[in-house]
Amino acid sequence: MTIIQFPKDMKWGVATASYQIEGAANEGGRGTSIWDTFSKTPGKVVNGDNGDVACGSYHKYEEDIEIMDDLGVDFYRFSVAWPRIFPEGTGEVNQEGLDYYHNLVDRLLEKGIEPMCTLYHWDLPQALQDKGGWDNRETIEAFLQYAELMFKEFEGKIKHWITFNEPWCVSFLSNYVGAHAPGNNDLQLAMNVAHHLLVAHGKTVIRFRELGIKGQIGYAPNVEWNEPYSNKEEDIDACKRVNGYFMDWFFDPVFKGTYPDFMVKWFEEKGAVLQIEEGDMEIISQPIDFLGINYYSGGVGRYKENEGLFDHEKVDAGYLKTDIGWNIYPEGFYKVLTHINENYGNVPIYITENGACINDGVENGEVKDDRRTDYLKQHLVALQRSIESGVNIKGYLTWSLLDNFEWAEGYTMRFGIVHVNYRTLERTKKDSFYWYKQTVANNFFEV
């Protein structure tokens, strides 16, 4: 047996997102978000599912916190639904929405659980989308108003803030691929949105500093690792482009103050041109306190002319897959983290999401999800390897506390360490929950 030991100051946690768990879509003064609209558009979400009820956490948050207390975690990462605070995106504040999050945070603090708050996990108020959404720079100012209110309301209670979750998903997946809300298919639009998100991030960091808020602020990009199939230059370049799509495009502006030239040129060849206003790059490159990293998968790829946006073909190298079809590729986790450390410096990193879709159900009151536990073990070994290699890992938060509304997959894909019966909303702790609980308590595990 090998013991995988973590540093004494390692922090452990779980993560969720507002639209995926809260439900109560038409309660508490909440306005409409783009995900309400998208999920109710025929053909966009599997089975026509939506987040109207989700896990019912708006009403069951105290039960969920009791579950976290039993788990013994240090951190709970949640997101705020912008339409609960500003139903129209700007203007009048909805006090009922603020009260809900105050109650949530107060209860967490009573249990000794540190809240980590994501300001934007994809639920843009529909009223702002109607005015152009993130393609309209006025949305940047609306977000700044919302963020400032949250900072002032929760100063002293919330000490870890994340501006944006997975800007690649908000921009390219949602506005070029079209798989997520608002469901557009326009590369130039996606590029505009990506840039405006980074400007909004930078302005929010500046405002956080100006207000003198005590705490830390960062953002949480999603990453994956694409390993070249061979050492041929064309394979290396194809994978570099795909890795750049997820990482360099969203890391270089923040950490280096520039966009990566090789990506800029590639996008220009595809007809999409960066539109940068004076001062944007200085705003974007404000120093942050930590970096959130969301990692799930990766794999092997090679050059293939006219294959997708980047002349890149995924190669099925025989990796085991989770039930959503993603490769189980812990080696990529290690490579991503060491790559970030080598290219962007020794920035403090929290793993803000990592987990597996395993669709095992309840049998005799138990959920035997051994494949999820195996996934977590493999990725925590990779994480500990990165720590040994000098990567500045501060904490690990698994995705997710609960099975939930899995975006375009509806309720067909389960990522939780706690099973949710979507008919009764009953929670059942899975075997992976108990394994993670032991790991959190011991700060090590055996393989």
C-alpha positions as CSV (number, residue, x, y, z in Angstrom):
1,M,0.0,0.0,0.0
2,T,1.1,3.5,-0.8
3,I,0.1,6.4,1.5
4,I,-0.8,9.7,-0.4
5,Q,-0.2,12.4,2.2
6,F,-1.3,16.0,1.8
7,P,0.2,19.1,3.4
8,K,-1.1,20.0,6.9
9,D,-2.7,23.2,5.7
10,M,-4.5,21.6,2.8
11,K,-8.2,22.7,2.6
12,W,-11.0,20.4,1.4
13,G,-14.4,21.2,0.1
14,V,-17.3,20.6,-2.2
15,A,-18.9,22.7,-4.9
16,T,-22.3,23.5,-6.4
17,A,-23.9,26.1,-8.6
18,S,-27.1,28.1,-8.2
19,Y,-29.2,27.1,-11.2
20,Q,-28.2,23.5,-10.9
21,I,-29.4,23.0,-7.3
22,E,-31.6,25.8,-6.0
23,G,-34.9,25.4,-7.9
24,A,-37.5,27.9,-6.7
25,A,-37.2,29.5,-10.1
26,N,-40.4,31.5,-9.6
27,E,-40.0,32.2,-5.9
28,G,-38.4,34.8,-3.7
29,G,-38.6,37.6,-6.2
30,R,-36.1,35.9,-8.6
31,G,-36.0,37.2,-12.1
32,T,-35.6,35.1,-15.3
33,S,-32.1,33.9,-16.4
34,I,-30.9,32.8,-19.8
35,W,-30.9,29.2,-18.5
36,D,-34.7,29.5,-17.8
37,T,-35.2,30.6,-21.4
38,F,-32.7,28.1,-22.9
39,S,-33.9,25.1,-21.0
40,K,-37.5,25.8,-22.0
41,T,-36.6,26.1,-25.7
42,P,-37.5,22.7,-27.4
43,G,-34.6,20.6,-28.3
44,K,-32.0,22.4,-26.2
45,V,-31.9,20.2,-23.1
46,V,-32.3,16.4,-22.8
47,N,-35.9,15.3,-22.1
48,G,-36.9,19.0,-22.0
49,D,-35.6,19.2,-18.4
50,N,-35.2,22.6,-16.6
51,G,-34.0,24.0,-13.3
52,D,-37.4,25.0,-11.9
53,V,-37.1,22.5,-9.1
54,A,-33.6,21.1,-9.4
55,C,-32.5,19.8,-6.0
56,G,-34.8,22.1,-4.1
57,S,-31.8,23.5,-2.3
58,Y,-33.5,26.9,-2.0
59,H,-35.7,25.3,0.6
60,K,-33.4,22.5,1.7
61,Y,-30.1,24.4,2.2
62,E,-30.0,23.7,5.9
63,E,-30.3,19.9,5.3
64,D,-27.5,20.3,2.7
65,I,-25.3,22.1,5.2
66,E,-25.9,19.3,7.8
67,I,-24.6,16.9,5.1
68,M,-21.5,19.0,4.6
69,D,-21.0,19.3,8.4
70,D,-21.0,15.5,8.5
71,L,-18.6,15.4,5.6
72,G,-16.2,17.6,7.6
73,V,-15.2,19.9,4.8
74,D,-13.4,23.3,5.2
75,F,-15.0,25.0,2.2
76,Y,-18.3,25.1,0.4
77,R,-18.2,26.7,-3.0
78,F,-21.6,28.0,-4.1
79,S,-22.7,30.5,-6.7
80,V,-25.1,33.4,-6.4
81,A,-28.0,33.6,-8.9
82,W,-27.6,37.2,-10.3
83,P,-31.4,37.3,-11.1
84,R,-32.2,36.7,-7.4
85,I,-30.3,39.9,-6.5
86,F,-31.2,42.1,-9.5
87,P,-34.2,40.5,-11.2
88,E,-33.8,42.8,-14.2
89,G,-30.0,42.7,-14.1
90,T,-29.7,46.2,-12.8
91,G,-31.9,48.6,-10.9
92,E,-33.9,47.6,-7.9
93,V,-32.3,45.1,-5.5
94,N,-34.4,42.1,-4.4
95,Q,-34.0,42.0,-0.6
96,E,-35.5,38.5,-0.4
97,G,-32.7,37.2,-2.6
98,L,-30.0,38.8,-0.5
99,D,-31.7,37.4,2.7
100,Y,-31.6,33.9,1.2
101,Y,-27.8,34.1,0.7
102,H,-27.3,35.7,4.1
103,N,-29.1,32.8,5.7
104,L,-27.1,30.3,3.8
105,V,-23.7,32.0,4.6
106,D,-24.6,32.5,8.3
107,R,-25.5,28.8,8.6
108,L,-22.3,27.8,7.0
109,L,-20.3,29.9,9.3
110,E,-22.1,28.5,12.3
111,K,-20.9,25.1,11.2
112,G,-17.3,26.3,10.7
113,I,-17.5,25.9,6.9
114,E,-15.9,28.7,4.9
115,P,-18.1,30.0,2.1
116,M,-16.4,30.4,-1.3
117,C,-18.6,32.5,-3.5
118,T,-18.8,32.4,-7.3
119,L,-20.5,35.6,-8.6
120,Y,-21.2,34.2,-12.1
121,H,-22.0,30.6,-12.8
122,W,-23.8,31.2,-16.1
123,D,-27.2,32.5,-15.0
124,L,-27.2,35.9,-16.7
125,P,-30.5,37.8,-16.2
126,Q,-32.5,37.4,-19.4
127,A,-33.3,41.2,-19.3
128,L,-29.5,41.8,-20.0
129,Q,-29.4,39.2,-22.7
130,D,-32.3,41.0,-24.4
131,K,-30.0,44.0,-24.7
132,G,-27.1,41.9,-26.2
133,G,-25.8,40.1,-23.2
134,W,-22.1,39.8,-22.9
135,D,-21.6,41.1,-26.4
136,N,-22.8,44.5,-25.0
137,R,-20.2,46.2,-22.9
138,E,-23.0,47.7,-20.8
139,T,-23.3,44.2,-19.2
140,I,-19.8,44.7,-17.8
141,E,-21.0,47.7,-15.9
142,A,-24.1,45.9,-14.7
143,F,-21.9,43.0,-13.4
144,L,-19.7,45.5,-11.6
145,Q,-22.8,47.0,-9.9
146,Y,-23.9,43.5,-8.8
147,A,-20.4,42.5,-7.6
148,E,-20.0,45.7,-5.6
149,L,-23.3,45.1,-3.8
150,M,-22.3,41.5,-3.0
151,F,-18.9,42.6,-1.7
152,K,-20.4,45.2,0.6
153,E,-23.2,43.0,1.8
154,F,-21.0,40.0,2.7
155,E,-17.8,41.7,3.8
156,G,-16.4,39.9,6.8
157,K,-18.6,36.8,6.0
158,I,-17.2,35.7,2.6
159,K,-13.5,35.8,2.3
160,H,-13.0,33.9,-1.0
161,W,-14.6,35.3,-4.1
162,I,-14.6,34.0,-7.7
163,T,-15.6,36.4,-10.4
164,F,-16.4,33.9,-13.3
165,N,-16.8,30.2,-13.5
166,E,-15.5,28.7,-16.8
167,P,-15.3,31.7,-19.1
168,W,-14.6,29.2,-22.0
169,C,-18.1,27.7,-21.5
170,V,-19.7,31.1,-21.2
171,S,-18.1,32.3,-24.4
172,F,-17.2,29.6,-26.9
173,L,-19.4,26.7,-25.8
174,S,-22.4,28.9,-25.4
175,N,-21.9,31.3,-28.4
176,Y,-19.8,29.4,-30.9
177,V,-20.7,25.7,-30.3
178,G,-24.1,26.7,-29.1
179,A,-24.5,23.9,-26.6
180,H,-25.3,26.1,-23.7
181,A,-27.3,29.3,-23.1
182,P,-27.9,31.5,-25.0
183,G,-27.1,28.9,-27.8
184,N,-25.5,31.0,-30.5
185,N,-23.2,29.8,-33.3
186,D,-20.9,32.7,-34.1
187,L,-17.2,32.6,-33.6
188,Q,-16.8,36.4,-33.7
189,L,-19.5,36.8,-31.1
190,A,-17.9,34.1,-28.9
191,M,-14.6,36.0,-29.1
192,N,-16.3,39.3,-28.2
193,V,-18.0,37.6,-25.2
194,A,-14.7,36.0,-24.0
195,H,-12.9,39.4,-24.1
196,H,-15.8,41.2,-22.3
197,L,-15.8,38.6,-19.6
198,L,-12.2,39.2,-18.9
199,V,-12.7,42.9,-18.8
200,A,-15.5,42.4,-16.4
201,H,-13.3,40.2,-14.3
202,G,-10.5,42.8,-14.2
203,K,-12.8,45.7,-13.4
204,T,-14.3,43.6,-10.6
205,V,-10.8,42.9,-9.1
206,I,-10.1,46.6,-9.3
207,R,-13.3,47.5,-7.5
208,F,-12.6,44.8,-4.8
209,R,-9.3,46.5,-4.1
210,E,-10.7,50.0,-4.2
211,L,-13.4,49.0,-1.6
212,G,-10.7,47.6,0.6
213,I,-12.6,44.3,1.0
214,K,-10.8,41.9,3.3
215,G,-10.3,38.6,1.6
216,Q,-9.1,37.0,-1.7
217,I,-10.4,37.2,-5.2
218,G,-9.7,35.1,-8.3
219,Y,-11.5,33.3,-11.2
220,A,-12.1,29.7,-12.2
221,P,-11.3,28.6,-15.8
222,N,-12.0,25.1,-17.0
223,V,-9.0,23.3,-18.4
224,E,-8.2,20.1,-20.2
225,W,-5.0,18.5,-21.5
226,N,-4.6,17.3,-25.0
227,E,-1.5,15.2,-25.5
228,P,0.0,15.0,-29.0
229,Y,-0.4,11.5,-30.6
230,S,3.2,11.7,-31.9
231,N,6.2,14.0,-31.8
232,K,5.3,15.2,-35.3
233,E,5.3,19.0,-35.4
234,E,1.7,19.0,-36.9
235,D,0.4,16.9,-34.0
236,I,2.1,19.1,-31.4
237,D,0.8,22.2,-33.0
238,A,-2.8,20.9,-33.3
239,C,-2.8,20.0,-29.5
240,K,-1.2,23.3,-28.7
241,R,-4.1,25.1,-30.4
242,V,-6.7,23.1,-28.5
243,N,-4.9,23.5,-25.2
244,G,-4.6,27.2,-26.0
245,Y,-8.4,27.4,-26.6
246,F,-9.0,26.4,-23.0
247,M,-5.9,27.8,-21.2
248,D,-3.7,30.4,-23.0
249,W,-6.7,32.4,-24.3
250,F,-8.0,32.9,-20.8
251,F,-4.7,32.8,-18.8
252,D,-2.3,35.0,-20.9
253,P,-4.4,38.2,-20.7
254,V,-4.7,37.9,-16.9
255,F,-1.2,36.8,-16.1
256,K,0.8,38.4,-19.0
257,G,-1.4,41.2,-20.2
258,T,-1.5,40.0,-23.8
259,Y,-3.4,37.4,-25.9
260,P,-1.3,34.5,-27.3
261,D,-0.1,35.5,-30.8
262,F,-0.5,32.0,-32.3
263,M,-4.1,31.9,-31.3
264,V,-4.9,35.4,-32.4
265,K,-3.5,34.6,-35.9
266,W,-5.4,31.3,-36.1
267,F,-8.7,33.0,-35.2
268,E,-8.0,35.7,-37.8
269,E,-7.6,33.0,-40.4
270,K,-11.1,31.8,-39.3
271,G,-12.5,35.2,-39.7
272,A,-12.7,36.3,-36.1
273,V,-10.8,39.4,-35.0
274,L,-10.0,40.6,-31.5
275,Q,-11.8,43.9,-30.6
276,I,-9.8,45.5,-27.8
277,E,-10.5,49.0,-26.5
278,E,-7.8,51.2,-25.0
279,G,-7.0,50.2,-21.5
280,D,-8.6,46.8,-21.7
281,M,-5.5,44.8,-21.2
282,E,-4.3,46.8,-18.2
283,I,-7.7,46.2,-16.6
284,I,-7.7,42.5,-17.4
285,S,-4.2,41.9,-16.0
286,Q,-4.9,43.0,-12.5
287,P,-3.1,40.7,-10.0
288,I,-5.4,38.1,-8.5
289,D,-5.0,36.3,-5.1
290,F,-5.7,32.8,-6.3
291,L,-6.6,30.8,-9.4
292,G,-9.5,28.3,-9.4
293,I,-9.0,25.3,-11.7
294,N,-11.8,23.1,-13.0
295,Y,-10.5,19.8,-14.4
296,Y,-12.4,16.7,-15.6
297,S,-10.8,15.2,-18.6
298,G,-8.4,15.2,-21.5
299,G,-6.8,12.8,-24.0
300,V,-4.7,12.2,-27.0
301,G,-5.1,14.2,-30.3
302,R,-3.5,14.6,-33.7
303,Y,-3.5,16.8,-36.7
304,K,-6.3,16.3,-39.2
305,E,-6.9,18.9,-41.9
306,N,-10.3,20.7,-41.6
307,E,-11.3,18.7,-38.5
308,G,-13.2,21.2,-36.3
309,L,-11.9,24.7,-35.6
310,F,-8.3,23.7,-35.0
311,D,-7.5,20.9,-37.5
312,H,-7.4,18.6,-34.5
313,E,-8.7,15.0,-34.2
314,K,-9.4,13.3,-30.9
315,V,-7.9,9.8,-30.8
316,D,-9.6,7.1,-28.8
317,A,-6.5,5.7,-27.0
318,G,-8.6,3.2,-24.9
319,Y,-9.0,5.2,-21.7
320,L,-11.8,4.3,-19.4
321,K,-14.7,6.8,-19.6
322,T,-17.2,8.2,-17.2
323,D,-20.9,7.8,-17.9
324,I,-21.0,11.2,-19.7
325,G,-18.4,9.8,-22.1
326,W,-15.3,11.8,-20.9
327,N,-11.9,10.1,-20.7
328,I,-10.6,9.3,-17.2
329,Y,-7.2,10.9,-17.7
330,P,-5.6,11.8,-14.3
331,E,-2.2,12.2,-16.0
332,G,-3.7,15.3,-17.8
333,F,-4.5,16.8,-14.4
334,Y,-0.8,16.6,-13.4
335,K,0.3,18.0,-16.7
336,V,-2.1,20.9,-16.7
337,L,-1.1,21.9,-13.2
338,T,2.6,21.7,-13.8
339,H,2.1,23.5,-17.1
340,I,0.3,26.4,-15.4
341,N,3.1,26.6,-12.7
342,E,5.8,26.7,-15.4
343,N,4.1,29.3,-17.6
344,Y,2.3,31.6,-15.2
345,G,4.3,31.4,-12.0
346,N,3.7,30.0,-8.5
347,V,0.1,31.3,-8.2
348,P,-1.9,29.9,-5.4
349,I,-4.4,27.3,-6.8
350,Y,-7.6,25.9,-5.5
351,I,-9.1,23.0,-7.5
352,T,-12.6,24.4,-7.6
353,E,-14.1,21.5,-9.5
354,N,-13.0,17.9,-10.2
355,G,-15.3,14.9,-10.2
356,A,-16.9,12.2,-12.3
357,C,-20.3,11.4,-13.8
358,I,-21.2,8.0,-12.5
359,N,-24.9,7.1,-12.8
360,D,-25.2,4.4,-10.1
361,G,-28.5,4.5,-8.3
362,V,-29.8,3.7,-4.9
363,E,-30.1,0.0,-4.0
364,N,-31.1,-1.1,-0.5
365,G,-30.5,2.4,0.8
366,E,-26.9,2.6,-0.5
367,V,-25.1,3.8,-3.6
368,K,-22.1,1.7,-4.5
369,D,-20.3,4.2,-6.8
370,D,-16.8,2.6,-6.7
371,R,-15.9,4.0,-10.1
372,R,-16.3,7.5,-8.7
373,T,-14.1,6.7,-5.7
374,D,-11.5,5.3,-8.1
375,Y,-11.7,8.5,-10.2
376,L,-11.2,10.7,-7.1
377,K,-8.3,8.5,-5.9
378,Q,-6.5,8.7,-9.3
379,H,-6.9,12.5,-9.5
380,L,-5.9,13.1,-5.9
381,V,-2.7,11.1,-6.6
382,A,-2.1,13.4,-9.6
383,L,-2.8,16.4,-7.4
384,Q,-0.3,15.2,-4.8
385,R,2.3,14.7,-7.5
386,S,1.8,18.3,-8.6
387,I,2.3,19.5,-5.0
388,E,5.5,17.4,-4.8
389,S,6.6,19.1,-8.1
390,G,6.2,22.6,-6.6
391,V,2.7,23.6,-7.7
392,N,1.1,25.9,-5.1
393,I,-2.1,23.9,-4.3
394,K,-4.1,25.4,-1.5
395,G,-7.2,23.3,-1.6
396,Y,-9.4,20.8,-3.4
397,L,-13.1,21.0,-3.9
398,T,-14.8,18.1,-5.5
399,W,-17.7,18.4,-8.0
400,S,-20.3,18.0,-6.8
401,L,-22.0,17.8,-3.4
402,L,-25.2,16.8,-5.0
403,D,-26.5,15.1,-8.2
404,N,-28.1,18.1,-10.0
405,F,-29.3,19.7,-13.2
406,E,-26.4,18.9,-15.5
407,W,-27.1,21.8,-18.0
408,A,-27.8,20.5,-21.5
409,E,-27.8,16.9,-20.2
410,G,-30.7,17.7,-17.9
411,Y,-31.1,15.2,-15.1
412,T,-29.5,12.3,-17.0
413,M,-26.0,12.7,-15.7
414,R,-25.0,12.4,-12.0
415,F,-21.8,14.0,-10.6
416,G,-22.7,14.1,-6.9
417,I,-21.2,12.3,-3.9
418,V,-24.8,12.6,-2.6
419,H,-27.6,11.0,-4.6
420,V,-30.7,13.0,-5.2
421,N,-34.1,11.5,-6.0
422,Y,-35.5,14.1,-8.3
423,R,-39.1,13.1,-7.6
424,T,-38.9,13.2,-3.8
425,L,-35.7,15.3,-3.4
426,E,-34.5,12.7,-0.9
427,R,-30.7,12.8,-0.3
428,T,-28.6,9.6,0.0
429,K,-24.9,9.7,0.8
430,K,-23.0,7.5,-1.7
431,D,-20.0,5.3,-0.9
432,S,-17.8,8.0,-2.4
433,F,-19.1,10.4,0.2
434,Y,-17.8,8.2,3.0
435,W,-14.5,7.7,1.3
436,Y,-14.1,11.4,0.8
437,K,-15.1,12.0,4.4
438,Q,-12.3,9.7,5.6
439,T,-9.8,11.4,3.3
440,V,-10.8,14.9,4.5
441,A,-10.5,13.7,8.2
442,N,-7.1,12.0,7.7
443,N,-5.5,14.3,5.1
444,F,-4.3,11.2,3.4
445,F,-5.5,8.0,1.8
446,E,-4.0,4.7,0.8
447,V,-3.8,3.2,-2.7
